[in-house]
Amino acid sequence: MTPPSPRMSAAIPGGQTSKKKDDDVPIPGQLNPSPRLLLGPGPSDAHPRVLTAMATPLLGHLDPQFLAIMNETQDMLRDAFLTKNRLTFPISATGMAGMETCMVNLLEPGDKVVVCVSGFFGTRQVEIAERTGAQMTRLDVPWGTVFDLNQLRETLTKVRPKVLSIVHAETSTGALQPIDQLGKLCHEFGTLLLVDAVTSLGCVPLKLDEWEIDAVYSCTQKGLSCPPGLSPVSFSPRAVEAIGKRKTKVQSWYFDTTMVQKYWEADRFYHHTAPITMIYAIREGLRLVLEEGLETRWARHVANHRALKAGLNAIGLEYSAAEGHQLPQLNAVKIPAGVDDLTVRKKLLADFGIEVGGGLGDFKGKVWRIGLMGHNSRANCVFQVLGALEQCLLSVGCKVAPGAGVAAANRVYAGG
Ligand SMILES: *Cc1c(COP(=O)(O)O)cnc(C)c1O
């Protein structure tokens, strides 16, 4: 009998190792990260059912059974987006890749594009749109506020762009941009509406067909409670027609929808190897969304947001987004004067295992961003973060009545 190799015998549970490589250099121990509650702007915790699905053995990416799984995933994605758009599938990369896919497919050099900036992710859209060679008109509103339709009508009248691009849920400010009438408005001017729904899918109402959205991208790691790794996109027939009329090839080979769709549709033409495990994950994430029902899911996000908001206000934290435009799934609050951002966030992580987000761009060091997304939108998370935050604020000398946050949240849940 051959003796077990030193590699096999040396794995010690608990993240330690006594193992040496052949050259005597220690190699890292088994993965053993501390338990965390991910209440930042993403990633948010994966649902346990998603993690179980991800342990399913691989299929080949052209196996008839996997092709059936792809079809099921596309069908459920259309249901979650409330669309009949044929060109609906997940891009094999994170949310930013969805942004890039939409931009590079819809825009070519010389095209006119209007990008609406109300926060950090609006500036990202500007950066990517500029790289396509399109003619850029950038509109800005103060961070934490949203665009008004009349203001956009004025710009559409003046510029008559091919594409108007806007962020639905601006994760950097916690503001929800109303877009239900924007598609109709854009179509009066022959403009395509491109929407960033990275933080909105699975959390707040998003109705592609009813709202006449032409191109949309989202992600798996926020409202769908899967790991980061996929970016669902969808294009309306109008957008598909515009892509068909391009004079130049899409600048990116990987993100060229005219090619990827041959894999996702009938031909099953090899484009790239689908990340099988992530497709299992999004399939389970979408099953969870549809089992719960969209309306119920949206209402759950509002209910937990209301409880969290009452609690945060009770411990002296005010929202950075304008009243009436606050995202239920991403609660951005101003850091009280004199309180150090990192001290509190480090304590939350070290003492309570809770991650919340800091500020981006204009809001760096000025806000905390507390996500209650998908699976994490539940009372359990509300009470944990309120209790822990209270303790952290007390420890840095804030005047907080102990228990005030949790009590206020309890009153909301009790219907008060
Ligand atoms: C998170 C986020 C993105 C980027 O997604 P990644 O998964 O980080 O690539 C884009 N837009 C918005 C609004 C986001 O919140």
Ligand as a Chemical Component Dictionary entry (heavy atoms), coordinates in Angstrom:
data_LIG
# 
_chem_comp.id                   LIG 
_chem_comp.type                 NON-POLYMER 
_chem_comp.pdbx_formal_charge   0 
_chem_comp.three_letter_code    LIG 
# 
loop_
_chem_comp_atom.comp_id 
_chem_comp_atom.atom_id 
_chem_comp_atom.alt_atom_id 
_chem_comp_atom.type_symbol 
_chem_comp_atom.charge 
_chem_comp_atom.model_Cartn_x 
_chem_comp_atom.model_Cartn_y 
_chem_comp_atom.model_Cartn_z 
_chem_comp_atom.pdbx_ordinal 
LIG C1 C1 C 0 -22.935 47.384 -7.994  1  
LIG C2 C2 C 0 -23.370 48.265 -9.099  2  
LIG C3 C3 C 0 -22.807 48.193 -10.385 3  
LIG C4 C4 C 0 -21.624 47.314 -10.704 4  
LIG O1 O1 O 0 -21.827 45.971 -10.495 5  
LIG P1 P1 P 0 -20.584 44.997 -10.209 6  
LIG O2 O2 O 0 -21.269 43.715 -9.932  7  
LIG O3 O3 O 0 -19.841 45.584 -9.062  8  
LIG O4 O4 O 0 -19.757 44.925 -11.432 9  
LIG C5 C5 C 0 -23.344 48.996 -11.381 10 
LIG N1 N1 N 0 -24.367 49.838 -11.132 11 
LIG C6 C6 C 0 -24.916 49.954 -9.911  12 
LIG C7 C7 C 0 -26.048 50.898 -9.702  13 
LIG C8 C8 C 0 -24.434 49.182 -8.856  14 
LIG O5 O5 O 0 -24.974 49.305 -7.646  15 
# 
loop_
_chem_comp_bond.comp_id 
_chem_comp_bond.atom_id_1 
_chem_comp_bond.atom_id_2 
_chem_comp_bond.value_order 
_chem_comp_bond.pdbx_ordinal 
LIG C1 C2 SING 1  
LIG C2 C3 SING 2  
LIG C2 C8 DOUB 3  
LIG C3 C4 SING 4  
LIG C3 C5 DOUB 5  
LIG C4 O1 SING 6  
LIG O1 P1 SING 7  
LIG P1 O2 DOUB 8  
LIG P1 O3 SING 9  
LIG P1 O4 SING 10 
LIG C5 N1 SING 11 
LIG N1 C6 DOUB 12 
LIG C6 C7 SING 13 
LIG C6 C8 SING 14 
LIG C8 O5 SING 15 
# 
